[in-house]
Amino acid sequence: MRFTRRNTALATVTAAAVTAGLLVPGASGATGATAATAASDPHVRAVCDDRRPGPADPGAYGMQLDGTFRHPALTPVDEESDHPFPGRNAAYDTRSYIKNMKVEAAYEGTDFTPDYFHTWQNVVDFDGRRYLFQYDRSEGRVYDVTDVRKVRVVERMSREDVGGDETRANGDWAAHDYWGASTVQWSKKLNAYVMVQSFESRRQISELSDRPPLDKYTNPDGVRKLREKPGLKGFKVYRLDGPRKKDWKLLATVSTDSTQADPLRSDPATAQQGSGSIDVPYWTGEKYMFIATAPDDTYSGTEYPTNLHSAGYQSWDMTDPAHPKLLDTWHLPGQRTGEDAAYRQNPRCGNRTSWMGARMPLFLPRPVEEGGRYAFAAMGGYGLTVLDVSDPSNLRTVSHLDLPASVSGTEGDNIDVSQYEKTGMIYYSGYPLTEDCYEPYKDVYQIDAKDPRNPRVVGVLPRPVPPRSAGITDYCQRRGSFGPKRTGYYTNPGKHDAGVLGYGFYNAGVQFFDVSDPADPEISAYFVPKAYGRDTAEYAYGNQTHGVYVEWDRNIAWVLTNHGIYALSSKVLGKPDLDAPAEPFRTSEF
């Protein structure tokens, strides 16, 4: 999830803190304020001296004579500012570009933009109709997408009437309720769709403190308020008897706070520890589920200045979706308070910049119930870990691979495992958090994991290049963020095509890669939409294409942007079906 201008203001934070003498960019020693904050909250980690990077030297990065862009080597957290450089466009680009794709339909406006920066998607089928969910916490939409060219909004959920305040109930939501990242799968036991919905804490101290610096190291008041905020940290389980919220039946409310006596009987109106369940849970409707979570506040080993938790993983028994049972919890040494010796071994220690810990659950090429043994963990600044999950009650580390530091930005949160069964290759990536390429480029690493005990980097996917008609030679010049986001999720209907990967790429739109020959990957198709629409807030112009969701059974790619959604077809995906699917989606295929 990308943080937004509405919620952070880290550029102002840093400037204010430097002016106040609290932070010194590039300083080698911890400040008095940092030490005081660490002392007042035992889980704010100040294990190493303050080594946060200062601003990049403008002469050390930018356009090169051959038309390429040289990225800065190291930059501070700065999600708020633009960073002009010679050769950058003066204005955001309102044109679009396309190759080997066709826009079947486009839908613009607030009904098709629940959030400018990030949304999740799911598909369900009822009574011969297909419905697409698009949502981000209190803002949710349900679309009838049966006819791709005549999409209808059938439900709109919002807290706009209460100023977005999630502590307040309204006609759509109860207090402290919202639509968290979800998986929707068919339960044979219940003969119905079941949705497992993540509930995680807000990550930004800025939402609970109105004064700078909005930094956990220097703002004990913000840390305290975030700890004390009531709300569920865990997940909810619903039976879906139809596509609308009125059709949801709550089966279970589960806390991942390990200090709770009974996870199924916790009080969401009180403060709970840890992060809650993060992003889309991995569950295929069968017995085992895997989630990313920090089970309590001791999971603190991360440098990111506004995030208090470093998530590991849990496995759950979902035999009875109404009574989930915790099986095991796993983390890397260094992630918990007191594991300082291990934490110091990471070269990021003290940089006050790196996100360290899981942002998404485990990635499994094959479900455990179908004989799957290995899972892959993307853990930001902690790198890649391979786990043996064949016995979910005993999660075991198989191997670990450190990836090159790429600070700032998210260093690793997504692993595409759709090609693993055929080629042994997985695709590991982070994503950008700044505009105008003011950070190292986020490569998509090709990792050969045929031998799970010895994964190794064997290449990177090619960097997208704008067409000549764009009038620029590198997407960094187009303004906004540039780099990969994710390839969607495993929850898509149908079976993922072998050899095809589609990434949302921010200002480079959606980029489809042909990886059928891992030694020679290439970009086979793309669609780059305009930078913004008529209803897009100016502060969101740079966050252009943040997602892609493919219906593999109909060969339709939904592209999610800061101004609406597009339905695309392509010969790369196969012949599209623009009408009702031949078979209803029941559970994820592998």
Phi and psi in degrees as a GROMACS rama.xvg file:
@    title "Ramachandran Plot"
@    xaxis  label "Phi"
@    yaxis  label "Psi"
@TYPE xy
-84.8154  134.331  ARG-2
-76.1103  156.244  PHE-3
-119.973  164.111  THR-4
-61.1161  -28.6441  ARG-5
-66.8149  -26.2063  ARG-6
-112.956  -12.5947  ASN-7
-118.667  -84.6445  THR-8
79.4197  43.945  ALA-9
-69.432  -26.6358  LEU-10
-63.1749  -44.2343  ALA-11
-63.4352  -39.6322  THR-12
-56.545  -52.9481  VAL-13
-62.0365  -44.9953  THR-14
-61.2155  -43.2865  ALA-15
-65.7769  -39.429  ALA-16
-68.1535  -39.2209  ALA-17
-64.5599  -43.7805  VAL-18
-59.5968  -37.8543  THR-19
-78.8046  -3.97448  ALA-20
80.7447  15.2511  GLY-21
-86.6642  -32.8155  LEU-22
-126.941  138.976  LEU-23
-123.799  108.036  VAL-24
-52.8993  129.401  PRO-25
77.998  9.37121  GLY-26
-64.8607  150.914  ALA-27
-99.7829  -9.60372  SER-28
-122.874  150.107  GLY-29
-69.2989  140.113  ALA-30
-78.7983  164.098  THR-31
-61.6213  -38.808  GLY-32
-64.1821  -40.1006  ALA-33
-62.8032  -45.5555  THR-34
-62.3851  -39.5184  ALA-35
-65.6306  -42.5005  ALA-36
-64.9135  -43.3013  THR-37
-60.7138  -37.0373  ALA-38
-71.0404  -33.0437  ALA-39
-78.3956  -23.979  SER-40
-129.761  113.678  ASP-41
-65.8239  -12.9593  PRO-42
-107.118  5.99112  HIS-43
-85.4123  110.385  VAL-44
-82.3409  117.115  ARG-45
-123.875  57.915  ALA-46
-69.0256  -39.6988  VAL-47
-113.695  161.671  CYS-48
-58.4879  153.938  ASP-49
-68.1637  112.873  ASP-50
-126.205  32.842  ARG-51
-64.7799  143.279  ARG-52
-70.3362  149.424  PRO-53
-90.6204  179.119  GLY-54
-57.9503  145.823  PRO-55
-71.2454  144.494  ALA-56
-67.747  119.025  ASP-57
-55.9777  -25.0884  PRO-58
-81.6886  -5.44791  GLY-59
-97.7685  -0.810093  ALA-60
-150.056  166.649  TYR-61
130.111  -168.152  GLY-62
-67.6209  140.498  MET-63
-105.475  168.33  GLN-64
-63.1438  -26.1218  LEU-65
-89.2732  8.18087  ASP-66
88.1697  0.285285  GLY-67
-89.2166  170.644  THR-68
-113.398  131.792  PHE-69
-96.1392  119.807  ARG-70
-80.0555  150.389  HIS-71
-64.0093  151.742  PRO-72
-81.0004  -27.1396  ALA-73
-160.446  128.056  LEU-74
-140.413  156.386  THR-75
-78.8859  169.823  PRO-76
-65.1745  121.319  VAL-77
-156.861  85.4222  ASP-78
-92.8832  0.284383  GLU-79
-103.869  -27.0184  GLU-80
-101.556  153.256  SER-81
-89.698  163.044  ASP-82
-136.341  79.0808  HIS-83
-60.2362  149.887  PRO-84
-148.109  156.302  PHE-85
-57.0852  124.618  PRO-86
103.502  -9.94996  GLY-87
-76.2012  143.377  ARG-88
-57.1029  144.655  ASN-89
-73.8152  -30.3368  ALA-90
-129.883  160.591  ALA-91
-68.4312  146.941  TYR-92
-82.9445  121.166  ASP-93
-99.0762  8.75854  THR-94
-92.8333  166.921  ARG-95
-126.701  161.002  SER-96
-138.52  145.579  TYR-97
-148.843  145.052  ILE-98
-145.963  126.928  LYS-99
55.91  29.652  ASN-100
-139.553  162.847  MET-101
-135.584  132.787  LYS-102
-81.9772  109.262  VAL-103
-80.6705  -29.9867  GLU-104
-165.108  152.131  ALA-105
-135.956  136.68  ALA-106
-132.001  119.389  TYR-107
-120.949  153.96  GLU-108
117.884  177.003  GLY-109
-65.9568  -28.1285  THR-110
-64.9947  -22.7647  ASP-111
-112.489  16.8945  PHE-112
-139.322  73.9734  THR-113
-58.7563  -33.2309  PRO-114
-148.567  142.107  ASP-115
-71.4993  -24.4089  TYR-116
-108.394  -25.9959  PHE-117
-168.647  140.077  HIS-118
-143.809  159.981  THR-119
-109.059  159.987  TRP-120
-136.112  149.653  GLN-121
-146.364  159.89  ASN-122
-123.854  140.04  VAL-123
-136.825  155.83  VAL-124
-124.791  127.506  ASP-125
-135.34  130.254  PHE-126
52.0351  42.4061  ASP-127
79.0954  4.37029  GLY-128
-111.919  144.815  ARG-129
-105.455  136.101  ARG-130
-124.129  137.7  TYR-131
-111.161  125.725  LEU-132
-91.7102  136.767  PHE-133
-137.114  128.5  GLN-134
-162.831  161.074  TYR-135
-155.893  98.171  ASP-136
57.8244  -118.423  ARG-137
-73.5588  -16.147  SER-138
-98.7738  113.956  GLU-139
-139.02  149.713  GLY-140
-134.888  147.221  ARG-141
-123.303  124.247  VAL-142
-114.539  142.733  TYR-143
-89.0618  110.337  ASP-144
-111.69  20.6293  VAL-145
-54.4311  -47.2428  THR-146
-100.269  107.68  ASP-147
-56.0275  -30.8601  VAL-148
-90.7184  -1.16202  ARG-149
-137.946  59.6098  LYS-150
-70.5949  136.094  VAL-151
-119.849  140.296  ARG-152
-82.9889  119.989  VAL-153
-106.225  -13.5662  VAL-154
-159.579  139.563  GLU-155
-129.379  119.241  ARG-156
-113.029  137.209  MET-157
-159.623  161.835  SER-158
-118.537  25.3313  ARG-159
-57.149  -34.6196  GLU-160
-71.7066  -13.4829  ASP-161
-119.119  26.6561  VAL-162
66.6525  23.1933  GLY-163
76.0286  8.42702  GLY-164
-73.8926  109.646  ASP-165
-76.7306  -7.96668  GLU-166
-82.0089  -6.99363  THR-167
-111.986  139.39  ARG-168
-81.5789  154.973  ALA-169
-148.527  -164.169  ASN-170
-66.4441  -21.113  GLY-171
-99.1372  -33.6685  ASP-172
-133.675  145.143  TRP-173
-78.4139  162.785  ALA-174
-58.1183  137.132  ALA-175
68.1279  11.1541  HIS-176
-103.762  154.009  ASP-177
-170.139  -179.131  TYR-178
-104.33  96.8889  TRP-179
-83.2245  165.881  GLY-180
-51.5302  129.434  ALA-181
-132.48  152.27  SER-182
-111.378  140.485  THR-183
-122.45  119.494  VAL-184
-135.519  162.457  GLN-185
-87.581  125.725  TRP-186
-97.5993  116.746  SER-187
-66.4328  -33.1493  LYS-188
-62.4537  -41.719  LYS-189
-98.0395  -8.7539  LEU-190
53.082  46.3073  ASN-191
-161.023  161.953  ALA-192
-68.054  141.888  TYR-193
-126.966  130.893  VAL-194
-107.97  125.688  MET-195
-103.657  122.089  VAL-196
-119.444  120.487  GLN-197
-71.6538  139.901  SER-198
-124.048  113.008  PHE-199
-124.115  161.374  GLU-200
-71.9147  152.431  SER-201
-62.3001  139.718  ARG-202
-93.4242  -12.0236  ARG-203
-100.268  120.52  GLN-204
-61.4763  -30.2999  ILE-205
-59.3903  -25.31  SER-206
-72.7388  -15.4501  GLU-207
-120.272  8.03511  LEU-208
-145.016  129.79  SER-209
-98.2741  14.0398  ASP-210
-129.06  143.478  ARG-211
-76.7998  159.835  PRO-212
-83.5369  136.91  PRO-213
-88.4083  69.0533  LEU-214
-144.667  128.101  ASP-215
-62.4732  -26.2279  LYS-216
-75.6859  -20.8875  TYR-217
-128.613  6.76791  THR-218
-132.671  77.9772  ASN-219
-62.4754  -28.8496  PRO-220
-65.5073  -44.0241  ASP-221
-64.5915  -40.1013  GLY-222
-62.3478  -46.2119  VAL-223
-60.8242  -44.9868  ARG-224
-65.693  -36.3212  LYS-225
-67.5831  -39.0462  LEU-226
-63.3288  -37.0996  ARG-227
-86.4707  -7.94639  GLU-228
-66.0562  128.379  LYS-229
-73.195  160.704  PRO-230
142.011  154.568  GLY-231
-69.4053  132.463  LEU-232
-113.009  98.9038  LYS-233
164.874  -127.966  GLY-234
-154.678  159.291  PHE-235
-119.197  152.153  LYS-236
-121.605  127.587  VAL-237
-124.676  145.223  TYR-238
-91.9103  132.394  ARG-239
-104.297  116.542  LEU-240
-103.499  8.27668  ASP-241
178.94  175.343  GLY-242
-80.7216  -17.8309  PRO-243
-93.9065  161.712  ARG-244
-60.663  -31.537  LYS-245
-64.6223  -18.2522  LYS-246
-90.1795  -2.93164  ASP-247
-81.879  134.248  TRP-248
-118.301  117.936  LYS-249
-69.6529  123.735  LEU-250
-101.227  -35.456  LEU-251
-158.103  144.679  ALA-252
-120.234  117.461  THR-253
-123.613  126.525  VAL-254
-93.1274  138.62  SER-255
-95.5364  3.35439  THR-256
-68.1921  112.01  ASP-257
-70.0884  -10.6117  SER-258
-86.1244  -6.91694  THR-259
-76.5667  139.425  GLN-260
-65.7951  -39.1155  ALA-261
-138.345  112.863  ASP-262
-61.407  -22.3685  PRO-263
-91.8532  0.229409  LEU-264
-132.119  31.8501  ARG-265
-80.9452  163.276  SER-266
-104.491  106.256  ASP-267
-64.4538  -13.3373  PRO-268
-82.9613  -0.734313  ALA-269
-112.653  167.063  THR-270
-73.3509  138.206  ALA-271
-124.357  156.027  GLN-272
-87.8573  161.852  GLN-273
84.6835  -168.861  GLY-274
-96.3016  -19.4316  SER-275
79.3807  -178.151  GLY-276
-76.2784  131.461  SER-277
-107.546  130.999  ILE-278
58.8374  -164.551  ASP-279
-74.2251  115.868  VAL-280
-58.538  147.068  PRO-281
-92.1928  110.71  TYR-282
-157.424  134.57  TRP-283
-109.356  14.8884  THR-284
91.6545  -1.51426  GLY-285
-100.534  -139.576  GLU-286
-82.9508  -40.734  LYS-287
-108.188  141.121  TYR-288
-130.094  144.163  MET-289
-125.57  133.468  PHE-290
-130.187  156.637  ILE-291
-93.6978  131.437  ALA-292
-163.711  151.148  THR-293
-101.921  108.527  ALA-294
-71.4412  -17.3085  PRO-295
-157.096  179.867  ASP-296
-74.8307  -8.68785  ASP-297
-72.3806  -15.9643  THR-298
-79.5501  83.9789  TYR-299
-126.314  1.70624  SER-300
-78.4648  74.7918  GLY-301
-144.888  145.813  THR-302
-87.54  -18.129  GLU-303
-56.5584  129.405  TYR-304
-69.3876  -20.5786  PRO-305
-114.158  7.6812  THR-306
-112.438  129.847  ASN-307
-94.428  -12.4005  LEU-308
-126.475  147.059  HIS-309
-118.419  105.217  SER-310
-80.9889  141.236  ALA-311
-107.277  -141.844  GLY-312
-137.885  152.663  TYR-313
-130.175  151.62  GLN-314
-113.936  142.565  SER-315
-132.302  147.175  TRP-316
-92.3285  117.608  ASP-317
-111.017  26.3474  MET-318
-51.6855  -43.8435  THR-319
-112.359  104.612  ASP-320
-59.0655  -19.9857  PRO-321
-83.411  -9.84379  ALA-322
-140.646  68.3275  HIS-323
-61.5447  146.07  PRO-324
-125.74  128.038  LYS-325
-69.6091  132.236  LEU-326
-105.215  -49.1216  LEU-327
-158.458  158.818  ASP-328
-130.836  138.051  THR-329
-134.721  143.702  TRP-330
-152.891  165.359  HIS-331
-87.6139  147.054  LEU-332
-56.9128  133.575  PRO-333
107.276  -14.9495  GLY-334
-80.2777  -18.3236  GLN-335
-110.62  152.442  ARG-336
-53.7686  132.84  THR-337
97.8585  -13.8844  GLY-338
-94.1798  48.1904  GLU-339
-67.821  -36.7783  ASP-340
-60.7853  -43.9873  ALA-341
-67.3909  -39.5411  ALA-342
-63.6141  -37.6579  TYR-343
-64.3859  -20.8483  ARG-344
-71.1605  -18.1081  GLN-345
-81.2495  126.901  ASN-346
-62.8472  -11.5402  PRO-347
-83.8017  -9.58937  ARG-348
-55.8914  121.599  CYS-349
93.619  -4.07056  GLY-350
-79.8837  -8.8495  ASN-351
53.5454  28.3113  ARG-352
-136.029  -38.5991  THR-353
-78.6417  135.524  SER-354
-79.395  124.002  TRP-355
-130.435  120.159  MET-356
124.529  172.851  GLY-357
-72.1826  143.444  ALA-358
-114.121  -17.7823  ARG-359
-136.183  156.858  MET-360
-66.2048  179.744  PRO-361
-62.483  150.504  LEU-362
-108.924  118.423  PHE-363
-115.174  122.196  LEU-364
-67.0433  -26.2902  PRO-365
-145.762  134.809  ARG-366
-60.5619  148.065  PRO-367
-57.0386  -38.9801  VAL-368
-64.2024  -18.416  GLU-369
-106.125  18.3204  GLU-370
97.7972  5.66711  GLY-371
-65.295  140.322  GLY-372
-118.685  -37.2029  ARG-373
-107.99  146.882  TYR-374
-132.115  150.507  ALA-375
-116.468  135.662  PHE-376
-116.712  123.281  ALA-377
-100.716  118.823  ALA-378
-127.741  37.5093  MET-379
57.8733  -125.751  GLY-380
-67.5547  -8.90798  GLY-381
-88.2698  -9.73653  TYR-382
86.1564  -152.489  GLY-383
-106.77  134.093  LEU-384
-127.029  139.317  THR-385
-102.675  130.085  VAL-386
-117.633  148.298  LEU-387
-94.0769  115.146  ASP-388
-115.006  17.2912  VAL-389
-61.8922  -29.1464  SER-390
-114.474  94.9781  ASP-391
-63.3359  -13.296  PRO-392
-84.7341  -0.516758  SER-393
-146.956  76.2904  ASN-394
-70.2657  128.584  LEU-395
-127.809  138.299  ARG-396
-74.5321  129.208  THR-397
-99.9695  -46.0787  VAL-398
-161.311  167.849  SER-399
-142.288  145.49  HIS-400
-136.428  119.598  LEU-401
-80.5982  136.314  ASP-402
-103.323  157.635  LEU-403
-58.3774  140.67  PRO-404
-62.9242  140.615  ALA-405
-142.636  81.6082  SER-406
-114.554  124.208  VAL-407
-97.3639  -156.988  SER-408
93.2948  169.605  GLY-409
-83.29  120.838  THR-410
-82.5956  -20.2645  GLU-411
-178.311  114.155  GLY-412
-137.546  -12.3007  ASP-413
-126.838  138.08  ASN-414
-131.273  119.817  ILE-415
-89.5722  119.37  ASP-416
-110.922  13.4302  VAL-417
-65.753  -20.8658  SER-418
-100.785  -3.92415  GLN-419
-62.0417  -42.9108  TYR-420
-63.2349  -28.0249  GLU-421
-93.5388  -40.6424  LYS-422
-117.806  -12.1653  THR-423
77.1818  8.04465  GLY-424
-100.854  138.522  MET-425
-121.005  158.971  ILE-426
-125.764  112.528  TYR-427
-109.231  131.063  TYR-428
-154.174  155.41  SER-429
-106.954  -157.633  GLY-430
-155.097  158.801  TYR-431
-75.7057  151.049  PRO-432
-120.656  -5.44327  LEU-433
-115.597  168.709  THR-434
-99.7655  161.543  GLU-435
59.2851  29.5992  ASP-436
59.27  34.0866  CYS-437
-84.3448  58.2672  TYR-438
-177.518  165.575  GLU-439
-60.2439  147.291  PRO-440
-64.9596  141.735  TYR-441
-95.2514  94.5752  LYS-442
-67.0489  150.439  ASP-443
-95.6157  108.267  VAL-444
-81.1837  130.604  TYR-445
-86.7298  119.449  GLN-446
-120.612  120.957  ILE-447
-80.8881  111.927  ASP-448
-120.763  24.7553  ALA-449
-55.3028  -39.7772  LYS-450
-99.142  100.153  ASP-451
-61.6485  -18.1771  PRO-452
-78.3928  -15.4817  ARG-453
-140.43  62.9791  ASN-454
-67.4442  145.655  PRO-455
-148.543  144.309  ARG-456
-73.6575  127.917  VAL-457
-122.023  -0.559014  VAL-458
169.049  -177.696  GLY-459
-135.731  154.482  VAL-460
-71.834  149.98  LEU-461
-63.1715  147.28  PRO-462
-78.1274  127.262  ARG-463
-60.5192  142.663  PRO-464
-124.932  135.064  VAL-465
-67.3831  152.949  PRO-466
-69.3159  160.478  PRO-467
-58.6576  -32.1244  ARG-468
-65.2513  -15.2669  SER-469
-74.2676  -19.7265  ALA-470
76.449  11.2191  GLY-471
-133.17  163.542  ILE-472
-108.88  -10.112  THR-473
-146.036  143.5  ASP-474
-66.416  -18.9314  TYR-475
-59.5209  -27.6211  CYS-476
-75.4034  -14.1309  GLN-477
-78.6213  -11.0621  ARG-478
80.1017  152.834  ARG-479
91.8835  -171.111  GLY-480
-81.154  149.404  SER-481
-139.86  124.701  PHE-482
151.471  172.211  GLY-483
-74.0074  146.119  PRO-484
-103.395  -88.7395  LYS-485
-147.071  167.348  ARG-486
-95.8117  33.0022  THR-487
78.5948  -148.062  GLY-488
-136.916  169.109  TYR-489
-72.2174  -8.57077  TYR-490
-80.4651  -1.05621  THR-491
-62.5009  144.795  ASN-492
-71.8968  145.82  PRO-493
88.3529  178.904  GLY-494
-101.548  127.589  LYS-495
-58.028  128.487  HIS-496
-64.4578  135.274  ASP-497
-66.6629  137.185  ALA-498
86.206  2.35678  GLY-499
-124.479  127.649  VAL-500
-127.871  130.005  LEU-501
-118.9  123.606  GLY-502
-115.274  134.227  TYR-503
-66.9913  134.45  GLY-504
-129.581  27.8702  PHE-505
55.4907  -116.884  TYR-506
-74.5382  -2.95504  ASN-507
-100.854  16.7191  ALA-508
66.6546  -137.792  GLY-509
-109.085  132.638  VAL-510
-121.496  124.799  GLN-511
-102.954  129.761  PHE-512
-109.502  136.905  PHE-513
-92.4903  110.561  ASP-514
-116.16  22.338  VAL-515
-61.3167  -31.2448  SER-516
-111.572  97.9443  ASP-517
-57.3062  -24.1831  PRO-518
-77.7495  -12.4116  ALA-519
-143.983  62.4894  ASP-520
-70.1684  148.891  PRO-521
-148.514  158.612  GLU-522
-83.6647  119.613  ILE-523
-102.551  -19.3545  SER-524
-163.542  154.85  ALA-525
-158.657  159.488  TYR-526
-140.642  120.952  PHE-527
-113.854  104.997  VAL-528
-78.4302  174.245  PRO-529
-60.3847  161.391  LYS-530
-72.6659  -27.5257  ALA-531
-162.423  168.839  TYR-532
-120.391  -174.005  GLY-533
-65.2789  -27.5416  ARG-534
-105.148  5.10556  ASP-535
-75.0872  128.3  THR-536
-64.8536  143.143  ALA-537
-58.762  -34.3055  GLU-538
-67.6406  -12.363  TYR-539
-104.568  5.58835  ALA-540
-56.6935  -32.309  TYR-541
-81.8557  -9.9468  GLY-542
-103.064  79.2497  ASN-543
-86.483  -71.9237  GLN-544
-110.167  110.769  THR-545
-110.227  1.8181  HIS-546
-164.416  157.379  GLY-547
-140.221  136.329  VAL-548
-133.437  116.852  TYR-549
-104.014  127.454  VAL-550
-86.8648  97.2546  GLU-551
-69.6562  -22.4862  TRP-552
-78.6018  -20.8487  ASP-553
-114.028  -1.53833  ARG-554
57.3692  45.1135  ASN-555
-121.074  131.115  ILE-556
-106.529  121.512  ALA-557
-93.7666  123.909  TRP-558
-106.799  126.452  VAL-559
-105.775  124.685  LEU-560
-130.296  -179.256  THR-561
-79.6247  3.07103  ASN-562
-134.948  -0.494709  HIS-563
154.908  -163.906  GLY-564
-127.88  151.047  ILE-565
-123.391  142.4  TYR-566
-104.579  121.59  ALA-567
-121.224  147.51  LEU-568
-122.618  165.172  SER-569
-166.746  147.567  SER-570
-63.7351  -21.1899  LYS-571
-64.9568  -33.7071  VAL-572
-88.9916  -26.565  LEU-573
111.689  174.093  GLY-574
-60.8597  127.145  LYS-575
-79.8736  151.912  PRO-576
-116.346  111.031  ASP-577
-91.9169  -0.0628922  LEU-578
-111.218  -169.161  ASP-579
-55.3448  138.819  ALA-580
-63.9527  151.227  PRO-581
-65.5638  -36.048  ALA-582
-131.451  142.999  GLU-583
-70.0697  146.004  PRO-584
-66.7453  129.649  PHE-585
-119.65  -47.7497  ARG-586
-154.488  159.524  THR-587
-64.6912  140.958  SER-588
-106.12  151.105  GLU-589
